[in-house]
Amino acid sequence: MNGLFAMESVLLLLLLISCARGFYLPGMAASNFCPSKTLELDESAKCQSQVYVHVNSLSSMETVVPYEYSSFDFCHLGDEDVRDIGDSNPVENLGQVVFGERLRASPYDIKFMENTTSKTLCEKKYDGKKESKMRLTFLKERIHESYMHQWVIDNMPVTWCYSVLETKQPVCSTRFPYGCFVTDNGMKHPACYLIDTGAEKGETYLFNHIHFIIAYHPGTSGGRDGRIVRAQVQLASCDSAPCTTRSKPFKLPHLESLTSDVSITYTYSVEFIEKSDIKWASRWDYILNSSTQGGVQWFSLLNSVVITLFLSGMVAMILLRSLHRDIAKYNQADSSDDVQEDFGWKLVHGDVFRPPCAPMLLSVFVGNGAQLIFMMLIALVFACLGFLSPPNRGALMTAVLVVYVFLGAICGYVSARLYKMMGGLRWKSNVLFSALLIPGIVFGVVFVLDLLLWGAHSSAAIPFTTLLALLCLWFGISLPLVFLGSFLGFRKPPIEQPVKTNQIPREIPDQSIMSHPIPSALMGGILPFGSVFIQLFFIINSIWTGQMYYMFGFVFLAFLMLLVVCAETSILLCYFHLCTEEYRWWWRAFFSSATSAFYLLLFCAHYFVYRLTIVGSLSYMLYFGYTFLAIFLFFIATGTIGFTSTFLFLRRIYSIVKID
């Protein structure tokens, strides 16, 4: 019978597998391309011949203030001398808009498998008028600030590959400059080494010719179709068309000498190459391998795992041995006939669950922290499964916002239960603070930074309609869910503690300097930060240097290690404090792990001084504004982990020991 049942189970499983259907993750469906002649001969062919080039906002690592493509005097769809190729601006999701990603259609006319040598895109003319000088000034200033293009072909970044002198290995970047300059003392911008004829001192050069190299994997229709697996560009500066290796580089004129008309001709060429060894599923590999150092991340992760395991073993050994010995002594003393005085952490059993000061603020912090932790956990799980991969643009930020909004019930429930347990009576204020305090601080900082970006006409400024949409998500979904969670939390009876609280507080003996709140909290914050600071460095570096971060598995493991270390650190410090008869553990447990945000602040300040090369007061305000938000949310999340674990630990140990 068992064998027959096993065979039936296997057959049923095979039947289910045969009925399964695969699907493409959003934003990752393959596009088939074919020559124009194929479409002319067979109108029902499921392919397209036009290869669209989408341009993104231009950004710089020196100013971190991006500008939309239309702010520059390049060739745009809709210009008089630009041909309309029938393309339209891609639809942007919420995450793209919030992150400042502005994909726009471009006038580059590229047909699949049709090579072109030199094709004129448009011609821009300038004279001595004020409007022309302003356009040229904007171009030159942004070149000196190292602004770069970010283009997309077939939902894949267009790369610019170059060799590194130290390693002689090609490095591919998803951004490329549109010009370069030479200082008055002869120092060249790195991109000026592309100019073979020699760059002159004090001049600014424009790369007005783009050579596209598009690689495709051949299809199954006898080479008549294919899928794009790589898109690269080569840059050139040419004084006149057609652009050849003998052409002189184009120098942007000095404004004071701009007396006659000057024209800039933008040209491009296209080359298709067959790459049968590169599969469509692995076409992102060369980009991702160039964006981050995978070997270093593996080493850093293993190092963090070893440190975490060693710390966990030490904490577990000390804590379990001490607790086992204490509980055995307490229970043995209670079972004997002799009257013995309590000692150790059992001595403060009548005061350990005495409500803390500022219970409203503590409950609000813990409720919002629980919402943040569950949001990060869900987002990281979906990211590890591939739903939030780089091809799905803006998906990560969209998922974070949506998941956070729909987890408002958790915030309200946790805050209400905790506040009611601590004897709070102002339940209406608790509901409002839980729903408005933390999100209000975040929204306020974002709005102030957005006003600054609006003033600078930056593409990173969130549009007013998007701000209204965020407010609708906040007040239309999150706020009612917080009210619902609070309603359910306050309806339940308060949490009963394992021991009763004395009416008269116990006097706390003098404590050593290291047992005082500030030194103790600062000491506890070192361990959680030390377990994840290497991963934090890679994340911060990828954000402020424009790199693409995709190793969500590393982040997920680092997040799990952070949970473990925060819990162990807070529990251990709380145990030591109770042994010295210091029973005011509520805020201590929160700050024991939350002070890791202080070390994150120091790390961000060190990164700003020694790593970043940004200039300008607006760039400084943007860096410290967004850094403040990250540190503040990190403070709330880590403090919640420490408080929750300590609270569960105390309930457990005081429920085991016998109390008279």
Secondary structure per residue as TSV (DSSP state, phi and psi in degrees):
chain	resnum	aa	ss	phi	psi
A	1	M	-	360.0	-41.8
A	2	N	H	-64.6	-39.5
A	3	G	H	-65.6	-40.3
A	4	L	H	-64.9	-40.0
A	5	F	H	-65.2	-40.1
A	6	A	H	-64.8	-39.8
A	7	M	H	-65.8	-40.8
A	8	E	H	-63.6	-38.3
A	9	S	H	-64.2	-41.3
A	10	V	H	-65.3	-42.5
A	11	L	H	-64.1	-40.1
A	12	L	H	-64.0	-40.0
A	13	L	H	-64.4	-43.1
A	14	L	H	-63.8	-36.4
A	15	L	H	-64.9	-41.5
A	16	L	H	-65.6	-39.6
A	17	I	H	-64.6	-39.7
A	18	S	H	-66.6	-26.2
A	19	C	H	-86.8	-7.4
A	20	A	-	-71.0	151.9
A	21	R	-	-128.0	134.4
A	22	G	-	-80.2	163.2
A	23	F	-	-150.6	157.0
A	24	Y	-	-91.7	139.7
A	25	L	-	-67.0	151.7
A	26	P	T	-56.8	131.7
A	27	G	T	83.5	3.7
A	28	M	-	-123.4	13.4
A	29	A	-	-72.1	138.1
A	30	A	-	-77.0	145.5
A	31	S	-	-111.7	130.1
A	32	N	-	-93.5	134.3
A	33	F	B	-118.2	150.4
A	34	C	-	-150.5	158.4
A	35	P	-	-64.2	162.3
A	36	S	H	-63.9	-33.8
A	37	K	H	-64.2	-33.4
A	38	T	H	-64.1	-41.5
A	39	L	H	-68.5	-33.4
A	40	E	H	-67.8	-35.8
A	41	L	H	-80.6	-32.9
A	42	D	-	-134.7	97.9
A	43	E	T	-70.2	-19.2
A	44	S	T	-86.9	2.7
A	45	A	-	-64.2	133.5
A	46	K	S	-89.5	70.5
A	47	C	-	-157.9	171.1
A	48	Q	B	-131.8	148.3
A	49	S	-	-100.7	-26.3
A	50	Q	E	-81.4	126.7
A	51	V	E	-102.3	109.1
A	52	Y	-	-86.9	139.9
A	53	V	E	-109.7	118.7
A	54	H	E	-105.7	131.3
A	55	V	E	-102.0	145.4
A	56	N	-	-112.1	175.2
A	57	S	-	-64.6	151.0
A	58	L	B	-91.6	139.0
A	59	S	B	-136.0	165.4
A	60	S	-	-141.8	143.1
A	61	M	T	-78.2	-9.5
A	62	E	T	-89.1	-25.4
A	63	T	T	-121.9	-19.4
A	64	V	-	48.6	27.4
A	65	V	-	-117.9	97.3
A	66	P	-	-75.3	154.7
A	67	Y	B	-126.0	143.8
A	68	E	-	-69.0	154.2
A	69	Y	G	-58.5	-35.3
A	70	S	G	-69.7	-14.5
A	71	S	G	-72.1	-20.2
A	72	F	S	-96.2	151.1
A	73	D	S	-85.7	61.1
A	74	F	S	-97.6	-171.5
A	75	C	-	-82.3	128.8
A	76	H	-	-127.7	152.5
A	77	L	T	-64.2	133.8
A	78	G	T	105.5	-14.6
A	79	D	-	-67.9	158.8
A	80	E	T	-63.6	-41.5
A	81	D	T	-98.8	18.3
A	82	V	S	-109.1	131.6
A	83	R	-	-79.6	137.6
A	84	D	-	-83.9	119.7
A	85	I	-	-100.2	6.8
A	86	G	S	83.4	13.5
A	87	D	-	-89.7	159.7
A	88	S	-	-135.7	162.7
A	89	N	-	-67.6	133.0
A	90	P	-	-64.0	151.3
A	91	V	-	-75.0	132.8
A	92	E	-	-103.0	140.6
A	93	N	-	-90.9	179.8
A	94	L	H	-63.4	-40.5
A	95	G	H	-63.9	-39.6
A	96	Q	H	-63.8	-41.7
A	97	V	H	-66.5	-43.0
A	98	V	H	-65.6	-37.8
A	99	F	H	-79.3	-5.3
A	100	G	T	82.9	19.7
A	101	E	-	-84.6	122.3
A	102	R	-	-126.9	86.1
A	103	L	-	-78.9	130.6
A	104	R	E	-131.3	153.0
A	105	A	E	-71.6	148.4
A	106	S	-	-121.8	161.5
A	107	P	-	-86.5	8.5
A	108	Y	-	-68.2	121.1
A	109	D	-	-99.5	99.4
A	110	I	E	-121.2	122.9
A	111	K	E	-104.4	141.6
A	112	F	T	-63.2	130.2
A	113	M	T	62.9	25.0
A	114	E	-	-117.7	105.5
A	115	N	-	-80.4	142.2
A	116	T	E	-131.1	145.3
A	117	T	E	-89.1	-57.3
A	118	S	E	-149.2	111.8
A	119	K	E	-122.9	130.9
A	120	T	E	-78.2	130.6
A	121	L	E	-91.3	-52.2
A	122	C	E	-167.9	173.1
A	123	E	E	-131.8	126.6
A	124	K	E	-106.8	131.5
A	125	K	E	-114.7	143.3
A	126	Y	E	-133.8	145.0
A	127	D	-	-129.3	-166.8
A	128	G	S	-84.2	8.8
A	129	K	S	-75.4	163.6
A	130	K	H	-63.6	-40.0
A	131	E	H	-64.4	-40.3
A	132	S	H	-67.2	-40.5
A	133	K	H	-64.8	-35.6
A	134	M	H	-65.8	-39.7
A	135	R	H	-66.4	-41.9
A	136	L	H	-68.0	-37.9
A	137	T	H	-62.2	-42.2
A	138	F	H	-63.3	-41.3
A	139	L	H	-61.8	-46.8
A	140	K	H	-67.9	-42.5
A	141	E	H	-63.1	-40.0
A	142	R	H	-71.3	-29.8
A	143	I	H	-65.0	-43.0
A	144	H	H	-69.4	-18.4
A	145	E	T	-96.4	8.8
A	146	S	T	62.1	45.0
A	147	Y	-	-76.5	146.0
A	148	M	E	-133.2	152.4
A	149	H	E	-76.4	155.0
A	150	Q	-	-140.2	103.2
A	151	W	E	-111.5	160.0
A	152	V	E	-136.3	133.1
A	153	I	E	-127.9	124.7
A	154	D	T	54.3	46.1
A	155	N	T	58.7	29.3
A	156	M	E	-134.5	134.1
A	157	P	E	-62.8	139.6
A	158	V	-	-79.9	128.7
A	159	T	B	-108.7	154.9
A	160	W	E	-121.9	114.5
A	161	C	E	-104.2	138.1
A	162	Y	E	-147.3	164.1
A	163	S	E	-99.2	141.5
A	164	V	-	-91.6	131.4
A	165	L	T	-62.5	-37.9
A	166	E	T	-68.9	-42.4
A	167	T	T	-105.5	-13.4
A	168	K	-	60.5	17.1
A	169	Q	-	-99.1	139.4
A	170	P	E	-70.3	136.8
A	171	V	E	-120.5	130.4
A	172	C	E	-109.0	126.0
A	173	S	E	-111.1	145.3
A	174	T	S	-83.8	4.8
A	175	R	-	-130.2	147.9
A	176	F	E	-145.6	146.9
A	177	P	E	-76.2	159.7
A	178	Y	S	-109.1	6.9
A	179	G	E	-176.3	176.0
A	180	C	E	-151.0	173.8
A	181	F	E	-150.2	160.5
A	182	V	B	-123.8	128.5
A	183	T	-	-71.6	170.4
A	184	D	T	-65.2	-25.5
A	185	N	T	-93.6	10.4
A	186	G	S	91.8	5.8
A	187	M	-	-79.1	126.0
A	188	K	B	-92.1	141.0
A	189	H	-	-66.0	142.4
A	190	P	G	-52.8	-36.0
A	191	A	G	-70.6	-17.6
A	192	C	G	-71.0	-11.8
A	193	Y	G	-71.3	-9.1
A	194	L	G	-74.7	-18.5
A	195	I	-	-83.6	111.0
A	196	D	T	-75.9	-30.8
A	197	T	T	-78.3	-2.8
A	198	G	-	96.9	129.8
A	199	A	-	-99.1	139.5
A	200	E	-	-91.3	155.8
A	201	K	T	-67.8	141.7
A	202	G	T	71.8	16.4
A	203	E	-	-112.0	154.8
A	204	T	E	-120.1	128.9
A	205	Y	E	-113.6	147.0
A	206	L	E	-116.3	130.1
A	207	F	-	-84.9	93.8
A	208	N	-	-98.3	5.8
A	209	H	E	-127.7	129.5
A	210	I	E	-117.6	127.5
A	211	H	E	-108.9	113.6
A	212	F	E	-87.0	132.2
A	213	I	E	-119.1	106.0
A	214	I	E	-111.7	118.1
A	215	A	E	-98.2	142.3
A	216	Y	E	-135.2	150.7
A	217	H	E	-95.9	122.9
A	218	P	E	-65.2	147.2
A	219	G	-	-87.9	-159.2
A	220	T	S	-102.9	9.4
A	221	S	S	-101.9	41.2
A	222	G	T	67.7	33.0
A	223	G	T	81.2	8.7
A	224	R	S	-87.9	-7.3
A	225	D	-	-143.1	175.2
A	226	G	E	-176.7	176.6
A	227	R	E	-125.9	135.5
A	228	I	E	-72.8	127.9
A	229	V	E	-117.7	-9.0
A	230	R	E	-163.3	140.8
A	231	A	E	-137.8	117.3
A	232	Q	E	-126.2	160.4
A	233	V	E	-129.3	149.5
A	234	Q	E	-120.7	138.6
A	235	L	E	-103.5	147.1
A	236	A	E	-150.1	150.1
A	237	S	-	-119.3	118.1
A	238	C	-	-129.9	133.2
A	239	D	S	-74.5	-25.4
A	240	S	S	-149.1	156.5
A	241	A	S	-94.6	149.7
A	242	P	S	-74.5	155.1
A	243	C	-	-85.5	120.7
A	244	T	-	-129.0	177.4
A	245	T	T	-68.6	-19.8
A	246	R	T	-91.9	-3.3
A	247	S	S	-70.0	144.4
A	248	K	-	-75.4	147.0
A	249	P	-	-69.2	149.4
A	250	F	-	-88.1	121.3
A	251	K	B	-101.1	128.8
A	252	L	-	-67.9	133.0
A	253	P	-	-70.0	151.9
A	254	H	-	-74.8	138.0
A	255	L	G	-64.5	-34.8
A	256	E	G	-70.3	-20.5
A	257	S	G	-104.0	10.5
A	258	L	-	-83.4	90.0
A	259	T	-	-110.7	-35.1
A	260	S	S	-103.8	170.9
A	261	D	-	-69.0	139.7
A	262	V	E	-125.9	136.4
A	263	S	E	-123.3	143.8
A	264	I	E	-118.5	121.0
A	265	T	E	-102.0	119.5
A	266	Y	E	-95.3	125.8
A	267	T	E	-129.3	166.4
A	268	Y	E	-154.3	159.4
A	269	S	E	-138.2	156.9
A	270	V	E	-131.8	138.3
A	271	E	E	-136.7	123.2
A	272	F	E	-101.7	133.8
A	273	I	E	-130.1	145.5
A	274	E	E	-88.9	131.2
A	275	K	-	-130.0	84.3
A	276	S	T	-74.8	-16.2
A	277	D	T	-84.2	-10.5
A	278	I	S	-104.4	117.9
A	279	K	-	-85.5	154.7
A	280	W	G	-62.4	-35.7
A	281	A	G	-67.3	-22.1
A	282	S	G	-112.7	23.0
A	283	R	T	-73.6	-17.6
A	284	W	T	-85.6	-6.0
A	285	D	H	-61.6	-44.5
A	286	Y	H	-68.6	-26.9
A	287	I	H	-74.3	-47.1
A	288	L	H	-68.1	-34.6
A	289	N	H	-68.6	-26.3
A	290	S	H	-85.8	-20.6
A	291	S	H	-82.7	-34.0
A	292	T	S	-134.8	159.2
A	293	Q	-	-96.9	95.1
A	294	G	H	-64.1	-38.8
A	295	G	H	-62.4	-41.4
A	296	V	H	-65.1	-38.4
A	297	Q	H	-67.2	-37.8
A	298	W	H	-62.9	-43.7
A	299	F	H	-62.7	-43.7
A	300	S	H	-65.6	-37.6
A	301	L	H	-67.1	-44.0
A	302	L	H	-62.1	-39.6
A	303	N	H	-61.9	-43.1
A	304	S	H	-66.5	-37.4
A	305	V	H	-64.9	-42.8
A	306	V	H	-63.1	-44.1
A	307	I	H	-62.8	-42.3
A	308	T	H	-65.9	-43.6
A	309	L	H	-64.3	-41.2
A	310	F	H	-63.4	-44.1
A	311	L	H	-64.3	-41.8
A	312	S	H	-63.7	-40.4
A	313	G	H	-64.1	-42.3
A	314	M	H	-65.1	-45.5
A	315	V	H	-64.4	-45.0
A	316	A	H	-63.0	-41.6
A	317	M	H	-65.4	-46.7
A	318	I	H	-66.2	-46.5
A	319	L	H	-68.8	-47.0
A	320	L	H	-67.0	-41.4
A	321	R	H	-64.2	-45.3
A	322	S	H	-65.4	-44.1
A	323	L	H	-64.8	-43.0
A	324	H	H	-61.3	-41.3
A	325	R	H	-67.8	-42.2
A	326	D	H	-65.0	-46.3
A	327	I	H	-64.1	-39.5
A	328	A	H	-63.1	-41.9
A	329	K	H	-65.4	-44.1
A	330	Y	H	-64.0	-45.9
A	331	N	H	-69.4	-33.4
A	332	Q	H	-68.2	-38.9
A	333	A	H	-67.0	-36.4
A	334	D	H	-71.0	-29.6
A	335	S	H	-80.9	-17.5
A	336	S	S	-81.9	161.0
A	337	D	S	-79.6	-22.9
A	338	D	S	-70.8	142.8
A	339	V	-	-84.7	117.8
A	340	Q	-	-123.0	145.5
A	341	E	-	-80.9	142.2
A	342	D	-	-64.6	153.4
A	343	F	-	-147.8	165.1
A	344	G	G	70.4	-150.1
A	345	W	G	-72.3	-17.6
A	346	K	G	-69.7	-22.9
A	347	L	G	-63.5	-27.8
A	348	V	G	-104.4	23.1
A	349	H	T	-63.5	-25.6
A	350	G	T	-82.6	-4.1
A	351	D	T	-126.4	-8.0
A	352	V	T	-66.8	-29.8
A	353	F	T	-104.7	23.9
A	354	R	-	-69.7	132.1
A	355	P	-	-56.3	143.5
A	356	P	-	-83.9	176.0
A	357	C	S	-76.9	152.0
A	358	A	-	52.6	56.0
A	359	P	H	-66.2	-28.4
A	360	M	H	-62.0	-49.8
A	361	L	H	-65.3	-40.7
A	362	L	H	-63.3	-44.3
A	363	S	H	-65.2	-37.6
A	364	V	H	-66.4	-43.0
A	365	F	H	-61.1	-46.7
A	366	V	H	-67.5	-39.4
A	367	G	H	-62.9	-46.7
A	368	N	H	-68.2	-33.4
A	369	G	H	-64.9	-39.7
A	370	A	H	-62.1	-38.5
A	371	Q	H	-64.5	-42.5
A	372	L	H	-65.1	-42.2
A	373	I	H	-64.4	-46.1
A	374	F	H	-65.8	-35.3
A	375	M	H	-63.8	-46.6
A	376	M	H	-63.8	-39.5
A	377	L	H	-63.8	-47.2
A	378	I	H	-66.0	-43.4
A	379	A	H	-63.8	-40.4
A	380	L	H	-68.9	-35.4
A	381	V	H	-63.2	-46.5
A	382	F	H	-66.9	-33.8
A	383	A	H	-67.4	-40.5
A	384	C	H	-66.5	-30.2
A	385	L	T	-77.9	-8.3
A	386	G	T	98.5	-0.2
A	387	F	T	-72.5	-22.4
A	388	L	T	-116.7	38.4
A	389	S	-	-75.0	165.7
A	390	P	T	-57.0	-34.8
A	391	P	T	-61.8	-27.0
A	392	N	S	-88.0	85.4
A	393	R	T	-65.6	133.9
A	394	G	T	74.2	1.4
A	395	A	H	-68.3	-36.2
A	396	L	H	-63.6	-49.0
A	397	M	H	-66.5	-37.8
A	398	T	H	-62.9	-43.9
A	399	A	H	-64.5	-40.5
A	400	V	H	-61.8	-45.4
A	401	L	H	-66.8	-44.9
A	402	V	H	-67.6	-45.3
A	403	V	H	-64.1	-41.6
A	404	Y	H	-61.0	-41.9
A	405	V	H	-63.6	-43.6
A	406	F	H	-79.8	-4.2
A	407	L	T	-98.6	16.2
A	408	G	H	-62.2	-28.8
A	409	A	H	-63.8	-34.5
A	410	I	H	-64.7	-42.9
A	411	C	H	-59.3	-49.6
A	412	G	H	-64.4	-40.0
A	413	Y	H	-67.2	-48.6
A	414	V	H	-64.0	-43.8
A	415	S	H	-64.0	-41.7
A	416	A	H	-66.8	-44.4
A	417	R	H	-62.7	-42.9
A	418	L	H	-69.0	-42.6
A	419	Y	H	-65.6	-39.7
A	420	K	H	-68.5	-36.3
A	421	M	H	-63.9	-34.9
A	422	M	T	-84.3	7.3
A	423	G	T	83.1	20.1
A	424	G	-	-71.1	145.0
A	425	L	-	-114.3	-21.3
A	426	R	-	-88.0	71.7
A	427	W	H	-69.9	-30.5
A	428	K	H	-64.8	-43.3
A	429	S	H	-64.7	-36.1
A	430	N	H	-63.1	-41.8
A	431	V	H	-63.8	-45.9
A	432	L	H	-67.1	-43.0
A	433	F	H	-65.6	-38.1
A	434	S	H	-62.9	-36.2
A	435	A	H	-86.5	-24.5
A	436	L	H	-117.2	-27.2
A	437	L	H	-66.1	-64.6
A	438	I	H	-65.5	-50.8
A	439	P	H	-60.2	-32.6
A	440	G	H	-66.2	-40.1
A	441	I	H	-63.5	-45.0
A	442	V	H	-63.2	-47.0
A	443	F	H	-64.7	-37.7
A	444	G	H	-63.1	-44.1
A	445	V	H	-65.2	-43.7
A	446	V	H	-62.3	-39.2
A	447	F	H	-66.9	-40.4
A	448	V	H	-64.2	-44.4
A	449	L	H	-64.5	-34.8
A	450	D	H	-66.8	-36.4
A	451	L	H	-62.1	-39.7
A	452	L	H	-64.7	-40.4
A	453	L	H	-69.8	-36.2
A	454	W	H	-60.3	-43.0
A	455	G	H	-62.8	-30.8
A	456	A	T	-89.5	2.9
A	457	H	T	56.3	40.2
A	458	S	-	-88.5	148.5
A	459	S	T	-73.2	-13.7
A	460	A	T	-75.9	-11.0
A	461	A	S	-67.6	127.9
A	462	I	-	-72.1	126.9
A	463	P	-	-60.4	155.7
A	464	F	H	-62.3	-37.0
A	465	T	H	-65.7	-35.5
A	466	T	H	-69.3	-37.3
A	467	L	H	-61.3	-39.6
A	468	L	H	-63.8	-38.1
A	469	A	H	-64.5	-39.8
A	470	L	H	-65.3	-39.7
A	471	L	H	-64.4	-37.0
A	472	C	H	-65.5	-39.9
A	473	L	H	-62.9	-38.7
A	474	W	I	-70.1	-54.8
A	475	F	I	-85.2	-21.5
A	476	G	I	-91.7	-26.8
A	477	I	I	-121.0	-54.7
A	478	S	I	-65.1	-46.4
A	479	L	H	-61.3	-47.5
A	480	P	H	-61.7	-36.0
A	481	L	H	-67.5	-36.5
A	482	V	H	-63.7	-42.6
A	483	F	H	-60.4	-41.4
A	484	L	H	-64.5	-45.9
A	485	G	H	-62.7	-40.3
A	486	S	H	-65.6	-38.7
A	487	F	H	-61.4	-44.4
A	488	L	H	-67.7	-36.0
A	489	G	H	-69.3	-41.4
A	490	F	H	-76.0	-21.6
A	491	R	H	-69.9	-31.2
A	492	K	S	-75.0	152.1
A	493	P	-	-65.9	153.2
A	494	P	-	-63.2	152.5
A	495	I	-	-67.0	127.5
A	496	E	-	-86.1	132.8
A	497	Q	-	-85.7	152.4
A	498	P	S	-69.2	-18.0
A	499	V	S	-131.7	155.1
A	500	K	-	-85.6	151.6
A	501	T	-	-97.0	132.2
A	502	N	-	-67.6	152.9
A	503	Q	S	-73.7	-35.4
A	504	I	S	-102.4	124.3
A	505	P	-	-64.5	145.2
A	506	R	-	-80.2	142.6
A	507	E	-	-73.6	134.2
A	508	I	-	-92.8	125.9
A	509	P	-	-68.5	167.1
A	510	D	-	-61.6	137.9
A	511	Q	-	-109.2	156.8
A	512	S	-	-71.9	168.9
A	513	I	G	-62.8	-40.1
A	514	M	G	-70.9	-15.5
A	515	S	G	-89.4	-5.4
A	516	H	S	-67.7	156.2
A	517	P	H	-57.0	-47.6
A	518	I	H	-68.7	-51.8
A	519	P	H	-60.8	-38.5
A	520	S	H	-65.4	-43.0
A	521	A	H	-67.4	-41.0
A	522	L	H	-65.0	-35.7
A	523	M	H	-67.8	-37.7
A	524	G	H	-71.8	-28.1
A	525	G	H	-75.5	-14.4
A	526	I	H	-66.2	-43.8
A	527	L	H	-66.3	-48.7
A	528	P	H	-60.7	-41.2
A	529	F	H	-67.4	-39.5
A	530	G	H	-64.4	-24.7
A	531	S	H	-79.8	-18.4
A	532	V	H	-129.9	5.1
A	533	F	H	-68.0	-26.3
A	534	I	H	-69.0	-43.7
A	535	Q	H	-64.6	-36.7
A	536	L	H	-62.2	-36.1
A	537	F	H	-62.8	-45.3
A	538	F	H	-64.0	-39.4
A	539	I	H	-67.0	-47.8
A	540	I	H	-63.4	-40.5
A	541	N	H	-65.7	-39.4
A	542	S	H	-68.0	-32.7
A	543	I	H	-69.8	-47.6
A	544	W	H	-89.9	-6.0
A	545	T	T	-110.9	5.2
A	546	G	T	75.1	17.9
A	547	Q	-	-84.3	164.0
A	548	M	-	-99.1	118.3
A	549	Y	-	-102.5	128.0
A	550	Y	-	-134.8	-3.8
A	551	M	-	-84.0	70.0
A	552	F	H	-70.8	-23.1
A	553	G	H	-63.0	-40.6
A	554	F	H	-61.8	-43.4
A	555	V	H	-65.2	-39.5
A	556	F	H	-64.2	-44.2
A	557	L	H	-65.4	-39.5
A	558	A	H	-64.4	-36.5
A	559	F	H	-64.7	-41.4
A	560	L	H	-64.5	-39.9
A	561	M	H	-64.9	-37.1
A	562	L	H	-63.1	-41.1
A	563	L	H	-58.9	-46.2
A	564	V	H	-66.1	-46.9
A	565	V	H	-68.4	-41.0
A	566	C	H	-60.4	-44.0
A	567	A	H	-64.0	-46.6
A	568	E	H	-65.8	-41.1
A	569	T	H	-64.0	-47.1
A	570	S	H	-64.7	-40.4
A	571	I	H	-64.6	-44.2
A	572	L	H	-64.5	-45.3
A	573	L	H	-66.2	-38.3
A	574	C	H	-63.6	-40.2
A	575	Y	H	-62.0	-44.7
A	576	F	H	-63.2	-39.4
A	577	H	H	-67.1	-39.9
A	578	L	H	-65.9	-32.9
A	579	C	H	-67.4	-23.0
A	580	T	T	-97.2	15.2
A	581	E	T	68.4	23.7
A	582	E	-	-95.8	100.3
A	583	Y	-	-97.4	0.6
A	584	R	-	-84.6	76.1
A	585	W	-	-95.3	-14.7
A	586	W	H	-57.2	-60.8
A	587	W	H	-74.0	-29.6
A	588	R	H	-61.8	-43.0
A	589	A	H	-63.0	-36.8
A	590	F	H	-67.6	-47.2
A	591	F	H	-78.2	-18.0
A	592	S	H	-60.7	-36.0
A	593	S	H	-103.6	-25.1
A	594	A	H	-68.8	-24.6
A	595	T	T	-69.2	-6.8
A	596	S	H	-61.0	-23.3
A	597	A	H	-66.8	-28.3
A	598	F	H	-65.4	-40.8
A	599	Y	H	-71.8	-29.9
A	600	L	H	-65.1	-36.7
A	601	L	H	-62.5	-45.2
A	602	L	H	-62.1	-40.0
A	603	F	H	-64.5	-42.8
A	604	C	H	-64.9	-36.3
A	605	A	H	-66.2	-41.2
A	606	H	H	-63.5	-40.9
A	607	Y	H	-64.5	-38.0
A	608	F	H	-65.8	-38.6
A	609	V	H	-78.4	-42.2
A	610	Y	H	-106.7	-12.4
A	611	R	T	-114.5	-43.5
A	612	L	-	-79.2	151.4
A	613	T	-	-123.4	26.8
A	614	I	-	-73.8	152.2
A	615	V	-	-133.3	156.4
A	616	G	S	100.4	141.1
A	617	S	H	-64.4	-36.0
A	618	L	H	-64.2	-40.8
A	619	S	H	-63.6	-39.6
A	620	Y	H	-63.2	-44.5
A	621	M	H	-65.8	-37.5
A	622	L	H	-64.7	-43.3
A	623	Y	H	-63.2	-50.9
A	624	F	H	-73.0	-27.9
A	625	G	H	-66.7	-50.7
A	626	Y	H	-69.6	-32.0
A	627	T	H	-65.7	-39.1
A	628	F	H	-60.3	-42.3
A	629	L	H	-62.1	-44.8
A	630	A	H	-63.3	-42.6
A	631	I	H	-67.5	-40.8
A	632	F	H	-62.8	-45.4
A	633	L	H	-68.9	-35.6
A	634	F	H	-64.0	-38.6
A	635	F	H	-61.5	-46.3
A	636	I	H	-65.1	-44.2
A	637	A	H	-68.3	-48.3
A	638	T	H	-67.5	-36.8
A	639	G	H	-63.2	-37.7
A	640	T	H	-64.6	-39.9
A	641	I	H	-61.4	-47.3
A	642	G	H	-64.2	-43.0
A	643	F	H	-66.1	-47.0
A	644	T	H	-62.8	-45.2
A	645	S	H	-64.8	-40.1
A	646	T	H	-66.5	-40.6
A	647	F	H	-61.8	-45.3
A	648	L	H	-66.1	-36.9
A	649	F	H	-63.3	-45.7
A	650	L	H	-66.9	-41.0
A	651	R	H	-60.6	-35.5
A	652	R	H	-70.2	-49.0
A	653	I	H	-71.8	-33.5
A	654	Y	H	-79.3	-14.5
A	655	S	H	-85.3	-19.3
A	656	I	H	-84.6	-44.2
A	657	V	S	-73.9	148.1
A	658	K	-	-81.8	126.7
A	659	I	-	-115.7	129.2
A	660	D	-	-69.1	360.0
